[in-house]
Amino acid sequence: MINEIKEIVQNYINNAKLCSLMLGTVVDSGIMMNEKLTIPDELIKGNLKKFASQGDKVRIIRNHGGKEFYVVEIIDKAFITKGSIIALSLNGSTNEYRVEDVKI
């Protein structure tokens, strides 16, 4: 009897999908997962949310119950960080600059 209860609990935990890693595309109303499912903007959390632009591919984590979604990565988006070097061109002249301080 104990082994059967353990098996039932183990099967529940395996099938509960406590959290899930998902891919989507940012649209003006939220994140589109597929043609039928768009996660509304008010359910999306995370520090990267404010950096995502329409059309960006994002990786998100869905929490247990699917009531909150966290943006964990903006795929193929380059960020300028302290210590990186950027090249700026103006009138045919290109200058490289090292980023020393970034304020958001």
Residue frames as qw, qx, qy, qz and C-alpha x, y, z in Angstrom:
[[0.000, 0.885, 0.465, 0.000, 0.00, 0.00, 0.00],
 [0.312, -0.787, 0.110, 0.520, 2.82, 2.44, 0.89],
 [0.403, -0.154, 0.600, 0.674, 4.60, 1.75, -2.41],
 [0.222, 0.612, 0.670, 0.355, 1.40, 2.42, -4.34],
 [0.127, -0.941, -0.241, 0.202, 0.96, 5.78, -2.59],
 [0.399, -0.579, 0.352, 0.618, 4.61, 6.66, -3.32],
 [0.378, 0.173, 0.693, 0.589, 4.07, 5.77, -6.97],
 [0.099, 0.822, 0.545, 0.134, 0.92, 7.94, -7.17],
 [0.239, -0.896, -0.012, 0.374, 2.73, 10.90, -5.59],
 [0.440, -0.352, 0.520, 0.642, 5.77, 10.44, -7.86],
 [0.322, 0.440, 0.690, 0.477, 3.55, 10.31, -10.96],
 [0.017, -0.927, -0.371, 0.060, 1.75, 13.48, -9.83],
 [0.330, -0.766, 0.204, 0.512, 5.02, 15.36, -9.31],
 [0.441, -0.085, 0.641, 0.622, 6.35, 14.19, -12.69],
 [0.187, 0.536, 0.680, 0.464, 3.18, 15.35, -14.47],
 [0.146, -0.819, -0.411, 0.372, 2.44, 18.53, -12.47],
 [0.478, 0.551, 0.153, 0.667, 4.88, 20.65, -14.50],
 [0.423, -0.686, -0.329, 0.492, 5.86, 22.80, -11.55],
 [0.060, 0.788, -0.151, -0.594, 7.55, 25.25, -13.89],
 [0.761, 0.422, 0.430, 0.239, 8.18, 25.33, -17.59],
 [0.235, -0.482, 0.337, 0.774, 10.73, 26.99, -19.88],
 [0.532, 0.655, 0.536, -0.006, 9.00, 28.43, -22.95],
 [0.314, -0.093, 0.350, 0.877, 9.87, 30.42, -26.09],
 [0.246, 0.786, 0.553, -0.129, 7.76, 33.25, -27.46],
 [0.354, 0.348, 0.251, 0.831, 7.71, 36.45, -29.49],
 [0.056, -0.448, -0.384, 0.805, 7.00, 39.89, -28.05],
 [0.072, 0.566, 0.586, 0.575, 3.89, 41.53, -29.50],
 [0.081, -0.441, 0.094, -0.889, 2.15, 44.74, -28.44],
 [0.694, -0.468, -0.115, -0.535, -0.35, 42.89, -26.20],
 [0.778, -0.493, 0.374, -0.108, 2.12, 40.51, -24.51],
 [0.121, -0.473, 0.833, 0.261, 4.14, 37.48, -25.57],
 [0.832, 0.257, -0.158, -0.467, 2.83, 35.27, -28.34],
 [0.552, -0.345, 0.759, -0.001, 3.61, 31.61, -27.69],
 [0.288, 0.155, 0.845, 0.423, 1.81, 30.30, -30.80],
 [0.126, -0.293, -0.480, -0.817, -1.08, 31.34, -33.06],
 [0.501, -0.563, -0.590, -0.289, -3.64, 30.47, -30.38],
 [0.630, -0.639, -0.327, 0.297, -1.91, 31.62, -27.17],
 [0.275, 0.619, -0.172, 0.715, -0.70, 35.09, -26.25],
 [0.508, -0.436, -0.548, 0.502, 0.32, 35.71, -22.64],
 [0.028, -0.936, -0.243, -0.253, -1.09, 39.10, -21.55],
 [0.334, 0.614, -0.320, 0.640, 1.39, 41.80, -20.57],
 [0.468, -0.651, 0.244, -0.545, 0.08, 42.03, -16.99],
 [0.962, -0.262, 0.059, -0.043, 1.13, 38.41, -16.29],
 [0.779, 0.388, -0.192, 0.453, 4.73, 38.99, -17.47],
 [0.488, -0.861, 0.100, 0.100, 7.35, 39.88, -14.85],
 [0.844, -0.064, 0.132, 0.515, 11.13, 40.22, -14.68],
 [0.248, -0.710, 0.133, 0.645, 13.82, 42.86, -15.08],
 [0.288, -0.096, 0.654, 0.693, 14.30, 42.11, -18.78],
 [0.280, 0.669, 0.688, -0.020, 10.66, 42.84, -19.62],
 [0.075, 0.901, 0.098, -0.416, 11.36, 46.56, -20.04],
 [0.165, -0.564, 0.584, 0.560, 14.19, 45.85, -22.53],
 [0.429, 0.229, 0.838, 0.249, 12.14, 43.60, -24.82],
 [0.263, 0.374, -0.200, -0.866, 10.89, 45.19, -28.04],
 [0.796, 0.357, 0.248, -0.421, 8.13, 44.08, -30.35],
 [0.771, 0.534, -0.331, -0.106, 9.36, 41.19, -32.50],
 [0.018, -0.591, 0.771, -0.234, 12.06, 40.04, -30.04],
 [0.805, -0.099, -0.578, -0.091, 12.26, 36.31, -29.36],
 [0.290, -0.600, 0.510, -0.544, 12.26, 35.69, -25.60],
 [0.539, -0.069, -0.829, 0.129, 12.74, 32.75, -23.28],
 [0.441, -0.491, 0.192, -0.726, 10.34, 32.78, -20.33],
 [0.177, -0.021, -0.939, 0.295, 9.67, 30.63, -17.28],
 [0.565, -0.436, -0.320, -0.622, 6.07, 29.82, -16.37],
 [0.179, -0.312, 0.747, -0.559, 5.52, 29.29, -12.67],
 [0.027, -0.227, -0.970, 0.084, 3.35, 26.55, -11.21],
 [0.193, 0.641, 0.613, -0.420, -0.24, 27.31, -12.04],
 [0.388, 0.406, 0.488, 0.668, 0.63, 29.58, -14.97],
 [0.107, -0.911, -0.385, 0.100, -0.30, 32.81, -13.20],
 [0.125, -0.904, 0.258, 0.316, 3.09, 34.51, -13.67],
 [0.855, 0.390, 0.095, 0.329, 5.69, 34.40, -16.41],
 [0.383, -0.801, 0.216, 0.406, 9.28, 35.68, -16.05],
 [0.647, 0.736, -0.180, 0.085, 11.43, 36.85, -18.96],
 [0.764, -0.516, 0.261, 0.285, 14.84, 35.26, -18.45],
 [0.471, -0.225, 0.509, 0.685, 16.46, 35.93, -21.84],
 [0.510, 0.755, 0.029, -0.411, 16.01, 38.07, -24.91],
 [0.832, 0.049, 0.446, 0.325, 17.43, 35.83, -27.63],
 [0.602, 0.327, 0.305, 0.661, 20.12, 37.34, -29.91],
 [0.020, -0.961, -0.140, -0.238, 19.83, 40.85, -28.46],
 [0.617, 0.188, -0.303, 0.702, 23.15, 42.53, -27.82],
 [0.372, -0.896, -0.238, 0.047, 23.36, 44.65, -24.70],
 [0.365, 0.665, -0.308, 0.575, 25.89, 47.40, -24.11],
 [0.746, -0.621, -0.210, 0.120, 27.58, 46.83, -20.78],
 [0.236, -0.909, 0.334, 0.075, 30.44, 48.42, -18.91],
 [0.519, -0.447, 0.661, 0.305, 33.75, 47.43, -20.49],
 [0.679, 0.425, 0.559, 0.214, 32.34, 46.68, -23.94],
 [0.183, -0.350, 0.338, 0.855, 33.57, 48.54, -27.02],
 [0.493, 0.685, 0.516, -0.141, 31.16, 50.13, -29.47],
 [0.361, -0.016, 0.428, 0.829, 31.88, 51.61, -32.89],
 [0.256, 0.786, 0.396, -0.400, 30.06, 54.75, -34.03],
 [0.459, 0.177, 0.482, 0.725, 30.20, 56.02, -37.60],
 [0.151, 0.857, 0.294, -0.394, 29.49, 59.55, -38.76],
 [0.375, 0.872, -0.179, -0.259, 30.21, 61.00, -42.22],
 [0.811, 0.462, -0.345, 0.101, 32.43, 58.08, -43.20],
 [0.152, 0.546, -0.664, 0.487, 34.54, 58.28, -40.05],
 [0.817, -0.362, -0.429, -0.130, 34.32, 55.45, -37.50],
 [0.033, -0.585, 0.586, -0.560, 35.39, 55.85, -33.87],
 [0.681, -0.241, -0.690, 0.051, 35.51, 53.16, -31.21],
 [0.288, -0.597, 0.309, -0.682, 34.52, 53.89, -27.62],
 [0.385, -0.084, -0.872, 0.291, 34.85, 51.82, -24.47],
 [0.488, -0.656, -0.330, -0.472, 31.75, 51.97, -22.30],
 [0.266, 0.244, -0.638, 0.680, 32.76, 53.13, -18.83],
 [0.184, 0.189, 0.642, -0.720, 29.44, 53.98, -17.23],
 [0.214, -0.312, -0.731, -0.568, 25.94, 52.96, -18.25],
 [0.220, 0.161, 0.542, -0.794, 22.90, 54.59, -16.70],
 [0.073, -0.368, -0.846, -0.378, 19.41, 53.37, -17.37]]
